[in-house]
């Protein structure tokens, strides 16, 4: 690891340590005033504001990128510990979430080059709109909106950890779906990284990418549906509103992430239009 990349990792780690400190401060301030879930939501928002503040200071929205995979395992484990719930269904759920979070964080780390690197999704807007509008988009669109969507997707997990129920056959099946979904992401990202290193600028159409244009996104969507199914299998369908979480994740990818990616691929890779015609969007 080169020196600049090493220093970048240290700086990102320090920023997230401060984000967690802000979250802890909000938790201790509100724990006697709000139910635990809403206290954690306030803590989540506080941590997001810290990352936003540093993204302003360093002119780099990509500071937020690891947030998606780091927060859910930590917050869900804290919730389980505070509820004193480590039943079999809770352990299965937390195992699935940590597997997902570690995998996604490792993928981010593998592609992270240096602190000054900003993802194209953000940099395309920088300079094309006014600085004030860009920072409002940064706060509410790039950071706060994903935080709230992921928190909504975590709600079935909170329900499971609060009322653990029993580990029925459906719980095990949903656990298997979560593990399979994360494995699909791992395999597809590994195939993509290897292909792009060997064939820069070409359309990846190997392995899982033969079956779908976005197998990594398919795995992400499937994972959060697995979380919802694990809760439903353990506790039944007593809280139908919890389905909002996986629906929000699905909408985020289908209507925002995938269209943005496809527009970029069509502009940069001549063979992508033909690939798009013959290959399904998801597996």
N, C-alpha and C positions, 0 to 999 in steps of 0.2 A: 504494500500500500504506500503510495507516494505521500510525502509530508503534507501537502496541501489537502489531500483527501482525508488524511488522518485528523488534521486540525478541524476540518469541516464536520466530521462525525462528532468530535468532542463538543463543538459549538452547538450542534443540533441537540446533543444529549443535555447540555446545560439549559438550553431553551425549554426543553420538555420537562426538565426537573423543576424549573420555575413555573411552568404551566400546572404541574401537579401540586406544587406548593399553593398556588392560587386556588386550585380546586379544593385542596384540603382546608384552606382558610374559610372558604365559603361554606363547606360542609359543617365545620365546627360552629360557624356563626348561625346557621339555619337549622341544625339538626333537631333542636327542641321546638321549632316553630312550624316545620313542614313535614309531611310524610316523607319517608326515606327516598322514594323514587323521585319526588319533585326536588328534594334537596340535592340529589345526584345530578338532576337536570341543570339546576342552577350552577353546580360545580363544573359541569361539562361546558356550560356557556362561558363561565369565568376562564377556564383553561383555553377555550377557543379565542377569547379576547386577548389572552396573552400571546398566542401564536400570531394573531392578527397584528398586534402591536410590534412584534419583532419583524413581521413581513413588511411593515411600514418602514421600520428603522433600517432594514437591510435591502429594501426594494426587491424582495424575492418572495412571491406567494408560495413557492414550493416548500417553504418551511412547514406549511400545513400538511404536506403529502403523507407523512407517516401517521398522522393523527387518526386516520380512518381505521388502521389496524391495531394501534396501540391502546386506544381508550377502551373499547369493548371488553377485552379480557380482564383489564385491571378493574374497571367499574363493576363488572358482573361478579368478579371474585370478591371484591370488597362487600358487595351486597350480600353474597352468600355467607360471608364471615359474620357480618353484622346480624344477619337473621339466624345464624347458628345452624345453617342447613347444609349438610354434606351427605345427604341421602344418596342412594345409588343413581337415581335419575339426575340429581344435581351434579354428581361427579361426572356422569356421562356427558351432560351438557357442557360443563366447564372444560372437559377434555377436548370436546369438539371445537369450542370457541378458542382455546389456546392453540390448538393445532392450526386453525384458520389464521389467527393473529400472528403467530410466529412465521408461518409460511409467507404471508403477505408482507410482513416487515422485512424478511430476508430478501424477498424479491425487490422491494424498494431499495434496500442496501446494495444489492448487486448492481442496480442501475444508477445509483447515486454517485456522481463523479466528484463534485466539489460544491461548496456552499454557494458559489455565485451562479450555479446552474439553475435556470427556471424553466419549468415545463412549458411546452409550446402552447398548451391550452390557455395559459395565463399571458404569456408574452405576446400572443397575437392581438390581445386587446390593449396592451400597454403602448401608448403612443398613438393609438387610433381613436381614443376617446379622451376627454378631458381628465386631468389627474384626479379631480374630486370625484367624478363619476366612476373612474376606475377603482378608487379606493372604496367607494360604496359597493361596487360590484364585488370587490375583493372580500369585504366584510360579510355582506349578506348572501352573495351568490356563490363565491368560491369556498367560503369557510363556514359561515353559520348555517347555511342551508344543508350541506352534507352532514354537519354535526347533528342537526335536528332530525334528518332522515334516518341516520344510523341509530340515534337514540330511540326513534319510533320502532325501528327494527329490533332493538334490544328489549322492548317492552314485553314480548312473549317470554323472554329469558327471565326478566324480573318476576313475572307471574309464576313461572315454573319454580324459581328459587324461593318464592314466598309460600307457595302451596305445592310442595314437591310431588305429592301423589305417589304412585308406584311406578316402577319401571316395567311397564307392560311390553308385549311384543311390538306394539306400535312405537313405543319409545326407542327400542333398539333399532327398529327399521328406520326411524327418523334420524337417529344417531349415525347409522350407516350412510344415509343420504348426505348428511353434513360432511362426513369424512370423505365420501366419494366426490362431493362437490369441490372440496379443498384440493383433493388429489388431481382433479381435472384441471384446476387452475395451475397447480404446480407443474404438471406435465406440459400443458399448453404453453405456459410462459417459458419453460425450459426449451421446448422445441422452437419457439419464436426467437429466443436469444441466440441459440445455436445457428439457426438459419440466417438471421440477419448478420451475424459475424462472418459467415461464409459467403453470403450472397447479398451484400449491401445494395439497397435500392430496389430489390426484387420483391415480388409478392410471395409471402410465405404460404405455401400450399402443401405442407407436409404434416404427417401425423394427424392430430385432432383438427388441424386447420383445413384438412380436406373435407371434413364433415360440417364445418360451420365457420363463418367469417370471424366470430368472436367467441371461441370456446372458453377463454378466460373470463369474459363477462358472464357467459352462461353459468360457469361454476360459481361466480359471486352471487348471482340471482338465486341459483339453486340452494346455496348455503343458507341464505336467510329464510327461504321457504322451509328448509329443513329445521331451522330453529323454531319457526312457528308450529310446524308439525310435531316436533318433540314436546312442546308445551301442550298442544291439543291432545296428543296421545296420552300424556300423563294426567292431565286435569280435565279432559273433555272440552267441550265448546261453550263453557260457561261465560267466556268473555269474547264474544264475536268481534268486538272492536279491535282486538289485537291484530287482526289480519291487515290493518292499515299499514303496519310496518313493512312486511314483505311486498305489499302492493306499491308502497312508496319507493322502495329499492328498485323494483321492476320498472316503474315509470321513469326513474332517474336514468337508468341505463338505456331504455328503449327510446326515450324522447330527448335525451341530452347527450350522454356519453357516446353512444353508438353513432348518432348522426354527425357529431363533431369529428369523430375518428374517421368515418367513411368519407366525409367531405375532404379531409386532409389526404387520405389515401388516394382518392380519385384525382386530386390535384398533383400529387407527387409521384404516383406509380402508374405508368401507362397501361399495364396489364390488369389493374384492379377492376376496371369496369367489366371486363369479361369474366373475371373471377367472381365478381358480385352477381353476375347473371346466372352462373351455374352452381353457386354455393349458397346454402341457407344462411340466414342471419345468425341463428343460434343452432346448437347441435340438436 
